[in-house]
Amino acid sequence: MKEKLNTMNEIEYFRDRSLIIIEFMLSKNPGNPIMEEFKSVIKQTYDKGNLAGLKTLSRDMNAWAKGLPQKDTKELELLLLEKFRENLSGDKITHAVIKQVLKKGKIEKEENYRIVYEYLQDISTSDPFYEKINELEYLLNTYHE
């Protein structure tokens, strides 16, 4: 029962985080059909209880938001800080996986490989794991399924 509750909490977290980002982007570009479609996909993915899909959407939204003008990025990061105590360096689940991988010194699951790989695709100098790029790349290169 506790595992199901944790999954529901994660599902709600990823939905809420993604919706904050998409709503912010819509406030800067009202009526954008692509963003409206993403909002619909987020809601549908949530309604299906698709945790993996919501994780992917969250990372996609995060990467998309990093492309906003700097003024908008700072404004969005204030919203994320207020609501989730985080910024656009990644969601708390991604950070937890990266910390675990670094602590163990290896990647043990395909999902963790994907998380680290995607994180490194959008990493910036302000990200908390920026100084660990070489180590993370090494772990990706030595991962065996």
ZADO-1210 file (C-alpha; in nm, 4 decimals, padded with zeros to 6 digits):
<atoms>
<atom x="00.0000" y="00.0000" z="00.0000" code="MET" pos="1"/>
<atom x="00.2831" y="00.2391" z="00.0875" code="LYS" pos="2"/>
<atom x="00.4440" y="00.1792" z="-00.2552" code="GLU" pos="3"/>
<atom x="00.1179" y="00.2663" z="-00.4306" code="LYS" pos="4"/>
<atom x="00.0910" y="00.5853" z="-00.2237" code="LEU" pos="5"/>
<atom x="00.4472" y="00.6823" z="-00.3170" code="ASN" pos="6"/>
<atom x="00.3680" y="00.6187" z="-00.6845" code="THR" pos="7"/>
<atom x="00.0580" y="00.8397" z="-00.6580" code="MET" pos="8"/>
<atom x="00.2645" y="01.1121" z="-00.4915" code="ASN" pos="9"/>
<atom x="00.5214" y="01.0907" z="-00.7730" code="GLU" pos="10"/>
<atom x="00.2504" y="01.0974" z="-01.0395" code="ILE" pos="11"/>
<atom x="00.0967" y="01.4073" z="-00.8854" code="GLU" pos="12"/>
<atom x="00.4381" y="01.5705" z="-00.8411" code="TYR" pos="13"/>
<atom x="00.5355" y="01.5212" z="-01.2062" code="PHE" pos="14"/>
<atom x="00.1942" y="01.6368" z="-01.3274" code="ARG" pos="15"/>
<atom x="00.2005" y="01.9474" z="-01.1092" code="ASP" pos="16"/>
<atom x="00.5589" y="02.0361" z="-01.1986" code="ARG" pos="17"/>
<atom x="00.4946" y="01.9926" z="-01.5717" code="SER" pos="18"/>
<atom x="00.1725" y="02.1931" z="-01.5548" code="LEU" pos="19"/>
<atom x="00.3445" y="02.4821" z="-01.3774" code="ILE" pos="20"/>
<atom x="00.6031" y="02.4968" z="-01.6543" code="ILE" pos="21"/>
<atom x="00.3492" y="02.4700" z="-01.9388" code="ILE" pos="22"/>
<atom x="00.1125" y="02.7222" z="-01.7756" code="GLU" pos="23"/>
<atom x="00.4037" y="02.9635" z="-01.7377" code="PHE" pos="24"/>
<atom x="00.4992" y="02.9170" z="-02.1019" code="MET" pos="25"/>
<atom x="00.1378" y="02.9690" z="-02.2070" code="LEU" pos="26"/>
<atom x="00.1263" y="03.2913" z="-02.0046" code="SER" pos="27"/>
<atom x="00.4166" y="03.4161" z="-02.2182" code="LYS" pos="28"/>
<atom x="00.2652" y="03.2886" z="-02.5429" code="ASN" pos="29"/>
<atom x="-00.1156" y="03.2601" z="-02.4973" code="PRO" pos="30"/>
<atom x="-00.3054" y="03.0232" z="-02.7207" code="GLY" pos="31"/>
<atom x="00.0015" y="02.8503" z="-02.8626" code="ASN" pos="32"/>
<atom x="-00.1455" y="02.5284" z="-03.0078" code="PRO" pos="33"/>
<atom x="00.1682" y="02.3201" z="-02.9437" code="ILE" pos="34"/>
<atom x="00.1768" y="02.4192" z="-02.5780" code="MET" pos="35"/>
<atom x="-00.1978" y="02.3607" z="-02.5459" code="GLU" pos="36"/>
<atom x="-00.1455" y="02.0117" z="-02.6898" code="GLU" pos="37"/>
<atom x="00.1372" y="01.9426" z="-02.4413" code="PHE" pos="38"/>
<atom x="-00.0939" y="02.0514" z="-02.1599" code="LYS" pos="39"/>
<atom x="-00.3550" y="01.8049" z="-02.2852" code="SER" pos="40"/>
<atom x="-00.0959" y="01.5253" z="-02.3106" code="VAL" pos="41"/>
<atom x="00.0172" y="01.5918" z="-01.9526" code="ILE" pos="42"/>
<atom x="-00.3400" y="01.5653" z="-01.8272" code="LYS" pos="43"/>
<atom x="-00.4095" y="01.2483" z="-02.0305" code="GLN" pos="44"/>
<atom x="-00.0881" y="01.0863" z="-01.9104" code="THR" pos="45"/>
<atom x="-00.1833" y="01.1696" z="-01.5524" code="TYR" pos="46"/>
<atom x="-00.5359" y="01.0325" z="-01.5981" code="ASP" pos="47"/>
<atom x="-00.3857" y="00.7016" z="-01.7190" code="LYS" pos="48"/>
<atom x="-00.1576" y="00.6868" z="-01.4145" code="GLY" pos="49"/>
<atom x="00.1425" y="00.6613" z="-01.6467" code="ASN" pos="50"/>
<atom x="00.4338" y="00.7460" z="-01.4165" code="LEU" pos="51"/>
<atom x="00.7045" y="00.6714" z="-01.6751" code="ALA" pos="52"/>
<atom x="00.5296" y="00.8950" z="-01.9284" code="GLY" pos="53"/>
<atom x="00.4991" y="01.1777" z="-01.6768" code="LEU" pos="54"/>
<atom x="00.8687" y="01.1489" z="-01.5907" code="LYS" pos="55"/>
<atom x="00.9570" y="01.1801" z="-01.9579" code="THR" pos="56"/>
<atom x="00.7196" y="01.4729" z="-02.0067" code="LEU" pos="57"/>
<atom x="00.8643" y="01.6441" z="-01.7002" code="SER" pos="58"/>
<atom x="01.2181" y="01.6153" z="-01.8344" code="ARG" pos="59"/>
<atom x="01.1027" y="01.7358" z="-02.1777" code="ASP" pos="60"/>
<atom x="00.9228" y="02.0342" z="-02.0252" code="MET" pos="61"/>
<atom x="01.2287" y="02.1129" z="-01.8163" code="ASN" pos="62"/>
<atom x="01.4581" y="02.1047" z="-02.1209" code="ALA" pos="63"/>
<atom x="01.2130" y="02.3147" z="-02.3214" code="TRP" pos="64"/>
<atom x="01.1915" y="02.5737" z="-02.0442" code="ALA" pos="65"/>
<atom x="01.5707" y="02.6068" z="-02.0357" code="LYS" pos="66"/>
<atom x="01.5428" y="02.7581" z="-02.3843" code="GLY" pos="67"/>
<atom x="01.3340" y="03.0514" z="-02.2630" code="LEU" pos="68"/>
<atom x="01.4837" y="03.3995" z="-02.2522" code="PRO" pos="69"/>
<atom x="01.6930" y="03.4496" z="-01.9375" code="GLN" pos="70"/>
<atom x="01.4393" y="03.6886" z="-01.7813" code="LYS" pos="71"/>
<atom x="01.1618" y="03.4319" z="-01.8223" code="ASP" pos="72"/>
<atom x="01.3830" y="03.1486" z="-01.6989" code="THR" pos="73"/>
<atom x="01.4524" y="03.3377" z="-01.3780" code="LYS" pos="74"/>
<atom x="01.0817" y="03.4082" z="-01.3299" code="GLU" pos="75"/>
<atom x="00.9925" y="03.0417" z="-01.3840" code="LEU" pos="76"/>
<atom x="01.2664" y="02.9267" z="-01.1489" code="GLU" pos="77"/>
<atom x="01.1177" y="03.1488" z="-00.8776" code="LEU" pos="78"/>
<atom x="00.7836" y="02.9720" z="-00.9265" code="LEU" pos="79"/>
<atom x="00.9507" y="02.6298" z="-00.9083" code="LEU" pos="80"/>
<atom x="01.1468" y="02.7328" z="-00.6007" code="LEU" pos="81"/>
<atom x="00.8297" y="02.8520" z="-00.4286" code="GLU" pos="82"/>
<atom x="00.6276" y="02.5419" z="-00.5126" code="LYS" pos="83"/>
<atom x="00.8871" y="02.2612" z="-00.5122" code="PHE" pos="84"/>
<atom x="01.2066" y="02.4074" z="-00.3654" code="ARG" pos="85"/>
<atom x="01.3909" y="02.3348" z="-00.6918" code="GLU" pos="86"/>
<atom x="01.4879" y="02.4997" z="-01.0198" code="ASN" pos="87"/>
<atom x="01.5370" y="02.4042" z="-01.3836" code="LEU" pos="88"/>
<atom x="01.8473" y="02.1986" z="-01.3110" code="SER" pos="89"/>
<atom x="01.6116" y="01.9014" z="-01.2937" code="GLY" pos="90"/>
<atom x="01.3375" y="01.7536" z="-01.0829" code="ASP" pos="91"/>
<atom x="01.4034" y="01.6029" z="-00.7410" code="LYS" pos="92"/>
<atom x="01.3643" y="01.2453" z="-00.8680" code="ILE" pos="93"/>
<atom x="01.6291" y="01.2999" z="-01.1372" code="THR" pos="94"/>
<atom x="01.8647" y="01.4477" z="-00.8794" code="HIS" pos="95"/>
<atom x="01.8058" y="01.1542" z="-00.6444" code="ALA" pos="96"/>
<atom x="01.8882" y="00.9045" z="-00.9206" code="VAL" pos="97"/>
<atom x="02.2061" y="01.0915" z="-01.0145" code="ILE" pos="98"/>
<atom x="02.3171" y="01.1075" z="-00.6501" code="LYS" pos="99"/>
<atom x="02.2550" y="00.7337" z="-00.6158" code="GLN" pos="100"/>
<atom x="02.4477" y="00.6523" z="-00.9346" code="VAL" pos="101"/>
<atom x="02.7422" y="00.8675" z="-00.8260" code="LEU" pos="102"/>
<atom x="02.7425" y="00.7128" z="-00.4781" code="LYS" pos="103"/>
<atom x="02.7369" y="00.3552" z="-00.6134" code="LYS" pos="104"/>
<atom x="02.9842" y="00.4364" z="-00.8882" code="GLY" pos="105"/>
<atom x="02.7779" y="00.2535" z="-01.1478" code="LYS" pos="106"/>
<atom x="02.4478" y="00.2541" z="-01.3316" code="ILE" pos="107"/>
<atom x="02.2445" y="-00.0558" z="-01.2531" code="GLU" pos="108"/>
<atom x="01.9189" y="-00.0079" z="-01.4453" code="LYS" pos="109"/>
<atom x="01.8272" y="00.0999" z="-01.7959" code="GLU" pos="110"/>
<atom x="01.5916" y="00.3673" z="-01.6601" code="GLU" pos="111"/>
<atom x="01.8750" y="00.5211" z="-01.4588" code="ASN" pos="112"/>
<atom x="02.0945" y="00.5155" z="-01.7693" code="TYR" pos="113"/>
<atom x="01.8267" y="00.7072" z="-01.9589" code="ARG" pos="114"/>
<atom x="01.7856" y="00.9606" z="-01.6765" code="ILE" pos="115"/>
<atom x="02.1599" y="01.0314" z="-01.6595" code="VAL" pos="116"/>
<atom x="02.1883" y="01.0429" z="-02.0390" code="TYR" pos="117"/>
<atom x="01.8990" y="01.2888" z="-02.0751" code="GLU" pos="118"/>
<atom x="02.0260" y="01.5010" z="-01.7883" code="TYR" pos="119"/>
<atom x="02.3653" y="01.5390" z="-01.9548" code="LEU" pos="120"/>
<atom x="02.2012" y="01.6439" z="-02.2842" code="GLN" pos="121"/>
<atom x="02.0729" y="01.9653" z="-02.1242" code="ASP" pos="122"/>
<atom x="02.3286" y="02.0282" z="-01.8496" code="ILE" pos="123"/>
<atom x="02.4470" y="02.3839" z="-01.7906" code="SER" pos="124"/>
<atom x="02.7145" y="02.5370" z="-01.5730" code="THR" pos="125"/>
<atom x="02.4557" y="02.6215" z="-01.3066" code="SER" pos="126"/>
<atom x="02.3418" y="02.2598" z="-01.2645" code="ASP" pos="127"/>
<atom x="02.4412" y="02.0943" z="-00.9367" code="PRO" pos="128"/>
<atom x="02.6167" y="01.8035" z="-01.1095" code="PHE" pos="129"/>
<atom x="02.8042" y="02.0109" z="-01.3669" code="TYR" pos="130"/>
<atom x="03.1400" y="01.9356" z="-01.2042" code="GLU" pos="131"/>
<atom x="03.0613" y="01.5626" z="-01.2271" code="LYS" pos="132"/>
<atom x="03.0144" y="01.5561" z="-01.6074" code="ILE" pos="133"/>
<atom x="03.3228" y="01.3429" z="-01.6716" code="ASN" pos="134"/>
<atom x="03.2295" y="01.0938" z="-01.4018" code="GLU" pos="135"/>
<atom x="02.8710" y="01.0691" z="-01.5274" code="LEU" pos="136"/>
<atom x="02.9882" y="01.0242" z="-01.8869" code="GLU" pos="137"/>
<atom x="03.2252" y="00.7503" z="-01.7720" code="TYR" pos="138"/>
<atom x="02.9379" y="00.5742" z="-01.5931" code="LEU" pos="139"/>
<atom x="02.7268" y="00.5958" z="-01.9095" code="LEU" pos="140"/>
<atom x="03.0093" y="00.4513" z="-02.1184" code="ASN" pos="141"/>
<atom x="03.0676" y="00.1618" z="-01.8789" code="THR" pos="142"/>
<atom x="02.7013" y="00.0675" z="-01.8327" code="TYR" pos="143"/>
<atom x="02.6201" y="-00.2863" z="-01.9406" code="HIS" pos="144"/>
<atom x="02.2645" y="-00.4138" z="-01.9741" code="GLU" pos="145"/>
</atoms>
